[in-house]
Amino acid sequence: MSETVMKRLELLLREDREGVDPKPRERARKVFVDPGGRIRLGDAVSENDGPLSEIPPGVFAAGD
């Protein structure tokens, strides 16, 4: 995964933890995984990417 994607993912997750949007509705703010296990950010997903599973933000929450 590229450094740019990692930074964007970190920003999205941090904003979710800070309560900006606990359950994002905009596709650009969602995180997906493809059948091969690659993480895809919503705005980088096209209609031709095949079946994707949405990853709920809680998956990335720190377990205290």
N, C-alpha and C positions, 0 to 999 in steps of 0.2 A: 504494500500500500504506500502510495507516495506521501511525502511530507506534507504537501498541500491538503490532501484528503484527511490525514491525521489531524492537522490543525483545525480543519472545518468540523470534523467529528468532535473534537475536544470542545470547541466553541458551542456546538449544538447541545452537547450533554451538560456543559456547565450552565447554560441558560435554562435548560430543563430543571436542573437541580435548584436553581435560584427562583424557580416558580414563574418564569416568564410565560411559559406555556406548557403545563405539565403533560398534556396529551396533544401534541401538535396535529393540526388539521391540514396545514399546507403541505403539499407533497415535497416541497423543497426542504422542509424541516424534518422529514422522516428518514429513518435508517432502514435499509433492507439488506437481505442476504440472498444471493442467488444459489441455485442447486450445487454449484461448485464450492460454496463456502466463502465467496468473495463478498465483502461488505460494500454496499452501494449506497451513496447518499441520494436522496430523492430527486434532486434537480439534475443528477447525472444519469438518470434512468430513462430509457426510451421505451416506446411501446413494443419494440422488437427484442427486448432483453429476455423474454420468456417469463416463466413463473418465478415470482419473487416472494419471499416471506418478510413481512414487516417485523422489525425488532422493536418491542416496546421499550421506552426509555428506562423503565425500572430494571431492565436486565443489566444496565451499566451502573446501577446505584451501588454505593459502597455499603457493604454489610458490616454494620457496627454492632 
